[in-house]
Amino acid sequence: WCDAYQRANPDFQQVEGYPIDKPGEGNLLVGSNGMCETFKCLAMTLEMPFKDNANAPDKEMGWSSVRCEKLGASALDATLAIIDQLRE
């Protein structure tokens, strides 16, 4: 899903972030981990940059509400790209 998200929107990056938990070792107090475990579904936590994307800076606008909306909407594109791979 992360690769599909990055293809859908280059503002999504996988370099910076929290360590990935091993299967069965995720902290279920973290919202996305708890949702995924409880409902057996795809879940994510998306943290938006406050200033700009270091990998694709916009020197005139920096991070904007328009880019924020596109990044959020692109999550649906990523999900549609892998929907056939999700469990029933």
Backbone as a chain_set.jsonl record, in Angstrom:
{"seq": "WCDAYQRANPDFQQVEGYPIDKPGEGNLLVGSNGMCETFKCLAMTLEMPFKDNANAPDKEMGWSSVRCEKLGASALDATLAIIDQLRE", "coords": {"N": [[0.816, -1.179, 0.0], [1.932, 1.275, 0.782], [3.834, 1.71, -1.238], [2.122, 1.985, -3.422], [0.797, 4.281, -2.629], [2.852, 6.152, -2.669], [3.36, 6.181, -5.403], [0.955, 7.269, -6.252], [1.031, 9.799, -5.165], [3.661, 11.91, -4.943], [4.259, 13.403, -2.686], [3.935, 11.784, -0.522], [6.108, 9.987, 1.488], [8.552, 7.473, 2.329], [10.858, 7.448, 3.743], [11.488, 8.998, 6.09], [10.183, 8.476, 9.327], [8.382, 6.443, 11.721], [9.72, 3.462, 13.289], [8.962, 0.286, 11.8], [6.754, -1.988, 13.155], [7.249, -5.406, 14.145], [5.344, -8.254, 13.035], [2.635, -8.895, 15.207], [3.733, -7.492, 17.309], [3.022, -4.844, 17.548], [2.14, -1.73, 19.102], [-0.882, -1.56, 20.489], [-2.174, 0.629, 21.458], [-1.655, 2.685, 19.792], [-3.454, 4.4, 17.407], [-3.889, 3.483, 14.623], [-2.779, 0.908, 14.719], [-4.387, -0.351, 16.666], [-6.914, -0.183, 15.404], [-6.479, -1.721, 13.095], [-5.914, -4.245, 14.187], [-8.229, -4.774, 15.737], [-10.398, -4.614, 13.898], [-9.479, -5.984, 11.713], [-8.533, -4.706, 9.351], [-7.354, -2.465, 6.76], [-5.45, 0.16, 7.922], [-4.216, 3.405, 8.776], [-1.945, 5.939, 9.942], [-1.623, 9.195, 9.145], [0.695, 11.621, 8.998], [0.975, 14.976, 8.499], [3.209, 17.245, 6.849], [4.287, 20.288, 8.367], [5.622, 22.506, 7.443], [6.892, 22.075, 4.849], [7.392, 19.634, 2.229], [10.305, 17.958, 2.465], [11.461, 16.509, 0.414], [10.298, 17.401, -1.907], [10.168, 20.356, -2.185], [8.206, 23.365, -2.286], [9.049, 26.345, -3.242], [7.686, 28.746, -3.346], [5.103, 28.506, -2.119], [5.374, 26.627, -0.078], [4.21, 24.119, 2.204], [0.813, 23.498, 1.595], [-2.772, 23.997, 1.898], [-4.006, 22.939, -0.326], [-2.177, 21.019, -1.28], [-2.273, 19.371, 0.915], [-4.941, 18.443, 0.844], [-4.813, 16.998, -1.565], [-2.937, 15.05, -0.888], [-4.299, 13.624, 1.08], [-6.539, 12.716, -0.42], [-5.234, 11.092, -2.234], [-4.729, 8.807, -0.807], [-6.953, 7.242, -1.14], [-6.671, 6.58, -3.84], [-4.399, 4.963, -3.695], [-5.397, 2.857, -2.152], [-7.392, 1.841, -3.845], [-5.713, 0.893, -5.833], [-4.636, -1.391, -4.735], [-6.705, -2.947, -3.958], [-7.625, -5.503, -4.705], [-5.847, -7.132, -3.462], [-6.407, -7.128, -0.807], [-7.617, -8.715, 2.184], [-10.617, -10.655, 2.497]], "CA": [[0.0, 0.0, 0.0], [2.799, 2.455, 0.831], [4.393, 1.928, -2.581], [1.027, 2.504, -4.259], [0.537, 5.649, -2.187], [3.947, 6.986, -3.169], [3.126, 6.344, -6.845], [-0.218, 8.132, -6.423], [1.342, 11.164, -4.755], [5.06, 11.96, -4.526], [4.41, 14.033, -1.376], [4.039, 10.71, 0.464], [7.461, 9.439, 1.474], [8.75, 6.343, 3.225], [12.2, 7.511, 4.317], [11.349, 9.469, 7.464], [9.01, 7.909, 9.979], [8.571, 5.575, 12.887], [10.107, 2.089, 12.934], [7.845, -0.618, 11.507], [6.658, -3.067, 14.141], [7.197, -6.784, 13.671], [3.992, -8.806, 13.206], [2.279, -9.303, 16.553], [4.415, -6.698, 18.331], [2.608, -3.447, 17.475], [1.497, -1.127, 20.265], [-2.292, -1.431, 20.14], [-2.65, 1.94, 21.889], [-1.53, 3.549, 18.615], [-4.754, 4.299, 16.74], [-3.947, 2.632, 13.428], [-2.507, -0.479, 15.125], [-5.579, -0.846, 17.334], [-7.974, -0.346, 14.398], [-6.113, -2.84, 12.231], [-6.047, -5.488, 14.949], [-9.616, -4.967, 16.165], [-11.331, -4.775, 12.78], [-8.818, -6.735, 10.63], [-8.693, -3.847, 8.174], [-6.281, -1.556, 6.415], [-5.527, 1.383, 8.721], [-2.975, 4.168, 8.723], [-1.844, 7.247, 10.554], [-0.953, 10.073, 8.189], [1.164, 12.867, 9.592], [1.22, 15.981, 7.457], [4.281, 18.197, 7.141], [3.768, 21.605, 8.725], [6.305, 23.544, 6.675], [6.965, 21.654, 3.454], [7.951, 18.314, 1.997], [11.737, 18.128, 2.236], [11.839, 15.852, -0.835], [9.702, 18.12, -3.047], [9.757, 21.649, -1.652], [7.604, 24.402, -3.126], [9.704, 27.536, -2.713], [6.754, 29.873, -3.274], [3.975, 28.276, -1.206], [5.621, 25.684, 1.003], [3.098, 23.176, 2.327], [-0.432, 24.257, 1.46], [-4.004, 23.224, 2.094], [-4.272, 22.218, -1.58], [-1.34, 19.816, -1.268], [-2.802, 18.538, 1.993], [-6.141, 17.783, 0.31], [-4.399, 16.016, -2.579], [-2.28, 13.934, -0.207], [-5.357, 12.827, 1.698], [-7.324, 12.06, -1.475], [-4.4, 10.06, -2.866], [-4.821, 7.578, -0.023], [-7.987, 6.431, -1.794], [-6.08, 6.039, -5.073], [-3.515, 3.863, -3.292], [-6.242, 1.748, -1.715], [-7.996, 1.247, -5.049], [-4.674, 0.193, -6.598], [-4.311, -2.687, -4.126], [-7.942, -3.501, -3.369], [-7.74, -6.937, -4.969], [-4.91, -7.838, -2.594], [-6.887, -7.086, 0.569], [-8.336, -9.894, 2.65], [-12.076, -10.514, 2.601]], "C": [[0.869, 1.255, 0.0], [3.419, 2.754, -0.526], [3.334, 2.501, -3.516], [0.725, 3.953, -3.897], [1.614, 6.59, -2.721], [3.827, 7.194, -4.681], [1.965, 7.313, -7.098], [0.089, 9.584, -6.082], [2.768, 11.231, -4.232], [5.286, 12.716, -3.21], [4.401, 13.007, -0.255], [5.435, 10.131, 0.358], [7.579, 8.35, 2.527], [10.117, 6.349, 3.908], [12.141, 7.892, 5.791], [10.109, 8.838, 8.076], [9.383, 7.046, 11.162], [9.013, 4.189, 12.43], [8.856, 1.237, 12.706], [7.885, -1.767, 12.51], [6.683, -4.429, 13.458], [5.771, -7.296, 13.862], [3.766, -9.292, 14.642], [2.903, -8.485, 17.668], [4.018, -5.225, 18.319], [1.937, -2.988, 18.758], [0.043, -0.838, 19.906], [-2.912, -0.146, 20.677], [-2.475, 2.986, 20.792], [-2.773, 3.316, 17.768], [-4.805, 3.342, 15.568], [-3.672, 1.167, 13.777], [-3.74, -1.101, 15.773], [-6.719, -1.098, 16.367], [-7.716, -1.588, 13.546], [-6.33, -4.169, 12.947], [-7.505, -5.777, 15.299], [-10.538, -5.328, 15.008], [-10.749, -5.54, 11.594], [-8.937, -5.98, 9.31], [-7.413, -3.067, 7.909], [-6.476, -0.289, 7.232], [-4.186, 2.092, 8.652], [-3.091, 5.416, 9.574], [-1.058, 8.094, 9.574], [-0.591, 11.363, 8.896], [1.551, 13.81, 8.471], [2.428, 16.842, 7.842], [3.677, 19.567, 7.452], [4.394, 22.711, 7.891], [6.319, 23.214, 5.191], [7.493, 20.232, 3.399], [9.425, 18.5, 1.649], [12.187, 17.517, 0.912], [11.309, 16.561, -2.078], [9.228, 19.494, -2.584], [9.137, 22.559, -2.716], [8.091, 25.729, -2.559], [8.746, 28.718, -2.564], [5.696, 29.677, -2.187], [4.337, 27.463, 0.027], [4.49, 24.668, 1.039], [1.806, 23.973, 2.315], [-1.638, 23.358, 1.712], [-4.351, 22.428, 0.839], [-3.452, 20.931, -1.629], [-1.824, 18.838, -0.202], [-4.026, 17.761, 1.515], [-5.77, 16.7, -0.699], [-3.733, 14.803, -1.928], [-3.313, 13.026, 0.457], [-6.163, 12.059, 0.667], [-6.538, 10.932, -2.132], [-4.386, 8.758, -2.087], [-5.885, 6.652, -0.618], [-7.47, 5.815, -3.084], [-5.19, 4.839, -4.751], [-4.326, 2.636, -2.879], [-6.9, 1.064, -2.895], [-6.972, 0.45, -5.852], [-4.378, -1.185, -6.03], [-5.539, -3.419, -3.608], [-8.093, -5.003, -3.586], [-6.803, -7.773, -4.101], [-5.353, -7.863, -1.138], [-7.649, -8.356, 0.907], [-9.833, -9.609, 2.66], [-12.502, -10.811, 4.009]], "O": [[0.566, 2.208, -0.718], [3.521, 3.915, -0.923], [3.619, 3.399, -4.308], [0.428, 4.762, -4.776], [1.314, 7.695, -3.171], [4.156, 8.268, -5.185], [1.999, 8.088, -8.054], [-0.518, 10.497, -6.641], [3.06, 10.666, -3.179], [6.39, 12.678, -2.667], [4.817, 13.32, 0.861], [5.898, 9.817, -0.739], [6.812, 8.307, 3.489], [10.492, 5.381, 4.57], [12.684, 7.186, 6.641], [9.091, 8.687, 7.4], [10.548, 6.941, 11.543], [8.714, 3.783, 11.307], [7.824, 1.448, 13.342], [8.91, -2.426, 12.687], [6.201, -4.584, 12.336], [5.062, -6.828, 14.753], [4.595, -10.002, 15.211], [2.643, -8.739, 18.844], [4.633, -4.428, 19.027], [1.249, -3.764, 19.421], [-0.226, 0.048, 19.094], [-4.072, 0.141, 20.379], [-3.079, 4.057, 20.855], [-3.11, 2.176, 17.448], [-5.676, 2.473, 15.519], [-4.277, 0.273, 13.184], [-4.099, -2.239, 15.472], [-7.419, -2.103, 16.48], [-8.616, -2.394, 13.308], [-6.873, -5.109, 12.367], [-7.959, -6.914, 15.167], [-11.36, -6.238, 15.12], [-11.427, -5.73, 10.584], [-9.376, -6.524, 8.296], [-6.51, -3.025, 8.745], [-7.568, 0.279, 7.231], [-3.145, 1.456, 8.489], [-4.187, 5.884, 9.882], [0.064, 7.739, 9.21], [-1.465, 12.107, 9.339], [2.357, 13.472, 7.604], [2.64, 17.131, 9.019], [2.669, 19.954, 6.861], [3.766, 23.744, 7.658], [5.817, 23.984, 4.372], [7.977, 19.695, 4.395], [9.751, 19.133, 0.644], [13.185, 17.955, 0.34], [11.814, 16.345, -3.18], [8.029, 19.771, -2.586], [9.509, 22.513, -3.889], [7.608, 26.184, -1.523], [8.979, 29.599, -1.737], [5.428, 30.598, -1.415], [3.687, 27.588, 1.065], [3.877, 24.386, 0.009], [1.716, 25.017, 2.96], [-1.533, 22.132, 1.736], [-4.934, 21.348, 0.938], [-3.975, 19.873, -1.98], [-1.786, 17.623, -0.399], [-4.134, 16.558, 1.755], [-6.346, 15.613, -0.688], [-3.936, 13.669, -2.361], [-3.202, 11.802, 0.397], [-6.442, 10.875, 0.855], [-7.118, 9.926, -2.54], [-4.065, 7.709, -2.645], [-5.735, 5.431, -0.6], [-7.784, 4.667, -3.397], [-5.224, 3.826, -5.449], [-3.973, 1.508, -3.223], [-6.962, -0.165, -2.944], [-7.315, -0.551, -6.479], [-3.918, -2.064, -6.759], [-5.413, -4.412, -2.891], [-8.638, -5.699, -2.729], [-6.955, -8.991, -4.02], [-4.741, -8.548, -0.318], [-8.248, -8.991, 0.038], [-10.258, -8.464, 2.813], [-13.692, -10.751, 4.32]]}, "num_chains": 1, "name": "protein.A"}
